[in-house]
Amino acid sequence: MMNTRIAILRLVVVALTATASSAQLIDPKHTFAWGENVGFLNWGNTPGPAVPQVESGFLSGFIWGENVGWIYLGDGNGPYANTDHTTFGVNYSGPNNNLSGYAWGENVGWINFSGGALAAPRNPAKVDFAARRLRGFVWGENIGWINLDDDRVYVGLLCAADLTQDGILDFFDVQLFLNWFSAQNPSADFNNDGIFDFFDVQAYLNAFSAGCL
């Protein structure tokens, strides 16, 4: 119990001073994009290679399409140069966080994440951090348009430490976690082992310290 109390005090101190940023996972409630010619593309936690993540300036991981197989966003060593088949990947930059660069699917070829700028009307793909989702359109020469802009079927972003879901990491997120932990609310089982202990506090501490992009 003493160790847990010390960890909680450490959590509060770090939470009030943390400014770092890290990768964001895909919201498990919103994991799909739609391609008119390929069907649903799953950006969620599917079995197989690394799951997609939004990192600082670039994307990484694999998308799964039931009809097209794996689509590779990048190896995580971005931002990507996209000068040849060894340096490809999807980046984002600029005031609107517009997506650019290429993903690769063994069965579908190259997918251009800048393609939405050529759509009519123009609708470039981007990371919308305010709405915590992806937006716009992506173009594949062999598969046509992929829609990231639907109001109901879209790829959402999840910041694990933002418990109040207000887009800000602050004392109120820490307070909510501590309330959950004290009440043994399942939401406080941050490492998903079915036990409320120091390791849940440490897991939340790590998530908060990492921050949200």
C-alpha positions as a Markdown table, in Angstrom:
| # | Residue | x | y | z |
|---|---|---|---|---|
| 1 | Met | 0.0 | 0.0 | 0.0 |
| 2 | Met | 2.8 | 2.4 | 0.8 |
| 3 | Asn | 4.4 | 1.8 | -2.6 |
| 4 | Thr | 1.1 | 2.5 | -4.3 |
| 5 | Arg | 0.8 | 5.8 | -2.3 |
| 6 | Ile | 4.3 | 6.8 | -3.3 |
| 7 | Ala | 3.5 | 6.0 | -7.0 |
| 8 | Ile | 0.3 | 8.1 | -6.8 |
| 9 | Leu | 2.2 | 11.1 | -5.4 |
| 10 | Arg | 4.7 | 10.7 | -8.2 |
| 11 | Leu | 1.9 | 10.5 | -10.7 |
| 12 | Val | 0.5 | 13.8 | -9.6 |
| 13 | Val | 3.9 | 15.6 | -9.7 |
| 14 | Val | 4.7 | 14.3 | -13.1 |
| 15 | Ala | 1.2 | 14.8 | -14.5 |
| 16 | Leu | 1.3 | 18.5 | -13.6 |
| 17 | Thr | 4.7 | 19.0 | -15.3 |
| 18 | Ala | 4.6 | 16.6 | -18.3 |
| 19 | Thr | 4.9 | 18.2 | -21.7 |
| 20 | Ala | 6.2 | 15.3 | -23.9 |
| 21 | Ser | 4.4 | 13.9 | -26.9 |
| 22 | Ser | 4.2 | 10.4 | -28.3 |
| 23 | Ala | 2.3 | 8.1 | -30.6 |
| 24 | Gln | -1.5 | 8.0 | -30.5 |
| 25 | Leu | -3.4 | 4.8 | -31.1 |
| 26 | Ile | -6.5 | 4.3 | -33.2 |
| 27 | Asp | -9.8 | 4.6 | -31.3 |
| 28 | Pro | -11.2 | 1.1 | -31.1 |
| 29 | Lys | -14.7 | 2.5 | -31.6 |
| 30 | His | -13.7 | 4.1 | -34.9 |
| 31 | Thr | -11.3 | 1.9 | -36.9 |
| 32 | Phe | -12.6 | 1.8 | -40.5 |
| 33 | Ala | -12.2 | 3.7 | -43.7 |
| 34 | Trp | -14.1 | 2.9 | -46.9 |
| 35 | Gly | -12.8 | 2.3 | -50.4 |
| 36 | Glu | -15.4 | 2.2 | -53.2 |
| 37 | Asn | -13.5 | -0.5 | -55.0 |
| 38 | Val | -12.0 | -2.4 | -52.0 |
| 39 | Gly | -14.5 | -2.2 | -49.2 |
| 40 | Phe | -13.7 | -1.5 | -45.6 |
| 41 | Leu | -10.1 | -1.0 | -44.5 |
| 42 | Asn | -9.4 | -1.7 | -40.8 |
| 43 | Trp | -7.0 | 0.6 | -39.0 |
| 44 | Gly | -7.7 | -1.1 | -35.7 |
| 45 | Asn | -5.9 | -3.7 | -33.6 |
| 46 | Thr | -6.1 | -6.7 | -36.0 |
| 47 | Pro | -3.9 | -9.8 | -35.7 |
| 48 | Gly | -0.7 | -9.5 | -37.7 |
| 49 | Pro | 2.0 | -6.9 | -38.0 |
| 50 | Ala | 2.3 | -3.6 | -36.1 |
| 51 | Val | -1.0 | -1.7 | -35.7 |
| 52 | Pro | -1.3 | 1.8 | -37.1 |
| 53 | Gln | -0.2 | 4.7 | -35.0 |
| 54 | Val | -0.1 | 8.5 | -35.5 |
| 55 | Glu | 3.4 | 9.6 | -34.4 |
| 56 | Ser | 5.1 | 13.0 | -34.3 |
| 57 | Gly | 5.0 | 14.0 | -38.0 |
| 58 | Phe | 4.3 | 10.6 | -39.5 |
| 59 | Leu | 2.2 | 7.4 | -39.5 |
| 60 | Ser | 3.3 | 3.8 | -38.9 |
| 61 | Gly | 2.0 | 0.3 | -39.0 |
| 62 | Phe | -0.3 | -1.8 | -41.1 |
| 63 | Ile | -4.0 | -1.5 | -42.3 |
| 64 | Trp | -6.0 | -4.6 | -43.0 |
| 65 | Gly | -8.4 | -4.9 | -45.9 |
| 66 | Glu | -10.4 | -8.1 | -46.1 |
| 67 | Asn | -10.4 | -7.9 | -49.9 |
| 68 | Val | -6.9 | -6.5 | -50.4 |
| 69 | Gly | -4.7 | -7.7 | -47.6 |
| 70 | Trp | -2.1 | -5.6 | -45.7 |
| 71 | Ile | -1.3 | -2.0 | -46.5 |
| 72 | Tyr | 1.9 | -0.7 | -45.0 |
| 73 | Leu | 2.0 | 2.9 | -43.8 |
| 74 | Gly | 5.7 | 3.0 | -42.8 |
| 75 | Asp | 8.2 | 1.4 | -40.4 |
| 76 | Gly | 8.1 | 4.1 | -37.7 |
| 77 | Asn | 11.4 | 5.7 | -38.6 |
| 78 | Gly | 9.8 | 8.8 | -40.1 |
| 79 | Pro | 9.3 | 11.4 | -41.3 |
| 80 | Tyr | 9.9 | 9.4 | -44.5 |
| 81 | Ala | 11.9 | 10.7 | -47.5 |
| 82 | Asn | 9.7 | 8.8 | -50.1 |
| 83 | Thr | 12.6 | 8.8 | -52.6 |
| 84 | Asp | 12.4 | 5.1 | -53.4 |
| 85 | His | 10.9 | 1.8 | -52.3 |
| 86 | Thr | 13.1 | 1.7 | -49.1 |
| 87 | Thr | 12.2 | 5.1 | -47.8 |
| 88 | Phe | 8.4 | 5.2 | -48.3 |
| 89 | Gly | 5.8 | 6.1 | -45.7 |
| 90 | Val | 3.0 | 8.5 | -44.8 |
| 91 | Asn | 3.9 | 11.9 | -43.2 |
| 92 | Tyr | 1.9 | 14.9 | -42.1 |
| 93 | Ser | 3.0 | 18.5 | -41.8 |
| 94 | Gly | 1.9 | 22.1 | -42.1 |
| 95 | Pro | -0.7 | 24.1 | -40.3 |
| 96 | Asn | -3.5 | 21.7 | -41.3 |
| 97 | Asn | -1.5 | 18.5 | -40.7 |
| 98 | Asn | -2.0 | 17.4 | -44.3 |
| 99 | Leu | -1.0 | 13.9 | -45.1 |
| 100 | Ser | 1.6 | 13.1 | -47.8 |
| 101 | Gly | 3.8 | 10.3 | -49.0 |
| 102 | Tyr | 3.0 | 6.8 | -49.9 |
| 103 | Ala | 1.7 | 3.5 | -48.4 |
| 104 | Trp | 2.3 | 0.2 | -50.0 |
| 105 | Gly | 0.0 | -2.8 | -50.5 |
| 106 | Glu | 1.4 | -6.0 | -51.9 |
| 107 | Asn | -1.9 | -6.6 | -53.7 |
| 108 | Val | -2.8 | -3.0 | -54.6 |
| 109 | Gly | 0.4 | -1.2 | -55.2 |
| 110 | Trp | 1.2 | 2.4 | -54.1 |
| 111 | Ile | -1.4 | 4.6 | -52.3 |
| 112 | Asn | -0.9 | 8.3 | -52.5 |
| 113 | Phe | -1.8 | 10.1 | -49.3 |
| 114 | Ser | -1.5 | 13.5 | -51.1 |
| 115 | Gly | -4.1 | 12.4 | -53.7 |
| 116 | Gly | -7.1 | 14.2 | -52.0 |
| 117 | Ala | -5.7 | 17.5 | -53.1 |
| 118 | Leu | -6.5 | 16.4 | -56.7 |
| 119 | Ala | -10.1 | 15.4 | -55.9 |
| 120 | Ala | -13.0 | 17.4 | -57.2 |
| 121 | Pro | -13.9 | 19.1 | -55.0 |
| 122 | Arg | -10.4 | 19.3 | -53.4 |
| 123 | Asn | -10.3 | 17.4 | -50.2 |
| 124 | Pro | -6.7 | 16.6 | -49.0 |
| 125 | Ala | -6.3 | 14.0 | -46.3 |
| 126 | Lys | -5.1 | 15.3 | -42.9 |
| 127 | Val | -4.9 | 14.5 | -39.2 |
| 128 | Asp | -7.6 | 16.5 | -37.5 |
| 129 | Phe | -6.3 | 16.6 | -33.9 |
| 130 | Ala | -9.1 | 18.8 | -32.7 |
| 131 | Ala | -11.7 | 16.3 | -33.8 |
| 132 | Arg | -9.4 | 13.4 | -32.9 |
| 133 | Arg | -9.8 | 11.7 | -36.3 |
| 134 | Leu | -8.5 | 11.5 | -39.9 |
| 135 | Arg | -10.2 | 13.4 | -42.7 |
| 136 | Gly | -10.1 | 13.8 | -46.5 |
| 137 | Phe | -9.5 | 11.4 | -49.4 |
| 138 | Val | -6.5 | 9.2 | -50.4 |
| 139 | Trp | -5.9 | 7.9 | -53.9 |
| 140 | Gly | -4.6 | 4.5 | -55.1 |
| 141 | Glu | -3.9 | 4.2 | -58.8 |
| 142 | Asn | -5.1 | 0.6 | -58.8 |
| 143 | Ile | -8.0 | 1.0 | -56.4 |
| 144 | Gly | -9.4 | 4.5 | -56.7 |
| 145 | Trp | -10.5 | 6.7 | -53.7 |
| 146 | Ile | -10.3 | 5.8 | -50.0 |
| 147 | Asn | -12.7 | 7.9 | -48.0 |
| 148 | Leu | -11.4 | 9.1 | -44.6 |
| 149 | Asp | -14.1 | 11.9 | -44.4 |
| 150 | Asp | -17.3 | 10.0 | -43.6 |
| 151 | Asp | -19.3 | 11.3 | -40.6 |
| 152 | Arg | -20.1 | 7.8 | -39.3 |
| 153 | Val | -17.4 | 5.5 | -40.7 |
| 154 | Tyr | -14.0 | 7.0 | -39.9 |
| 155 | Val | -10.6 | 6.5 | -38.3 |
| 156 | Gly | -10.6 | 8.0 | -34.8 |
| 157 | Leu | -7.6 | 8.8 | -32.6 |
| 158 | Leu | -7.3 | 7.8 | -29.0 |
| 159 | Cys | -5.2 | 9.5 | -26.3 |
| 160 | Ala | -5.2 | 6.9 | -23.5 |
| 161 | Ala | -4.4 | 9.4 | -20.7 |
| 162 | Asp | -7.1 | 11.9 | -21.6 |
| 163 | Leu | -9.7 | 10.3 | -19.4 |
| 164 | Thr | -12.0 | 13.3 | -19.5 |
| 165 | Gln | -11.9 | 13.3 | -23.3 |
| 166 | Asp | -11.6 | 17.1 | -23.5 |
| 167 | Gly | -8.4 | 17.1 | -25.6 |
| 168 | Ile | -6.3 | 18.4 | -22.7 |
| 169 | Leu | -4.1 | 16.5 | -20.2 |
| 170 | Asp | -4.4 | 18.1 | -16.8 |
| 171 | Phe | -5.2 | 17.6 | -13.2 |
| 172 | Phe | -8.7 | 16.6 | -13.9 |
| 173 | Asp | -7.5 | 13.5 | -15.8 |
| 174 | Val | -5.3 | 12.6 | -12.9 |
| 175 | Gln | -8.1 | 13.2 | -10.4 |
| 176 | Leu | -10.5 | 11.0 | -12.4 |
| 177 | Phe | -7.9 | 8.2 | -12.6 |
| 178 | Leu | -7.4 | 8.4 | -8.8 |
| 179 | Asn | -11.1 | 8.3 | -8.2 |
| 180 | Trp | -11.5 | 5.2 | -10.4 |
| 181 | Phe | -8.5 | 3.6 | -8.7 |
| 182 | Ser | -9.9 | 4.2 | -5.3 |
| 183 | Ala | -13.3 | 2.8 | -6.3 |
| 184 | Gln | -11.7 | -0.1 | -8.1 |
| 185 | Asn | -13.5 | 0.9 | -11.3 |
| 186 | Pro | -12.5 | -1.4 | -14.2 |
| 187 | Ser | -11.4 | 1.7 | -16.1 |
| 188 | Ala | -8.5 | 2.1 | -13.7 |
| 189 | Asp | -7.1 | -1.4 | -14.5 |
| 190 | Phe | -4.8 | 0.3 | -16.9 |
| 191 | Asn | -2.6 | -2.7 | -17.7 |
| 192 | Asn | -5.7 | -5.0 | -18.1 |
| 193 | Asp | -4.5 | -7.7 | -15.7 |
| 194 | Gly | -7.7 | -7.8 | -13.6 |
| 195 | Ile | -5.8 | -6.5 | -10.5 |
| 196 | Phe | -5.7 | -2.9 | -9.1 |
| 197 | Asp | -2.2 | -2.3 | -8.0 |
| 198 | Phe | 1.0 | -0.3 | -8.4 |
| 199 | Phe | 1.4 | -1.4 | -12.0 |
| 200 | Asp | -1.9 | 0.2 | -13.0 |
| 201 | Val | -0.7 | 3.5 | -11.5 |
| 202 | Gln | 2.7 | 3.1 | -13.3 |
| 203 | Ala | 0.9 | 2.4 | -16.6 |
| 204 | Tyr | -1.2 | 5.5 | -16.3 |
| 205 | Leu | 1.8 | 7.6 | -15.2 |
| 206 | Asn | 3.7 | 6.4 | -18.3 |
| 207 | Ala | 0.7 | 7.3 | -20.6 |
| 208 | Phe | 0.3 | 10.7 | -19.1 |
| 209 | Ser | 4.1 | 11.5 | -19.2 |
| 210 | Ala | 4.1 | 10.5 | -22.9 |
| 211 | Gly | 1.3 | 13.0 | -23.5 |
| 212 | Cys | -0.9 | 13.6 | -26.5 |
| 213 | Leu | 0.1 | 15.0 | -29.9 |
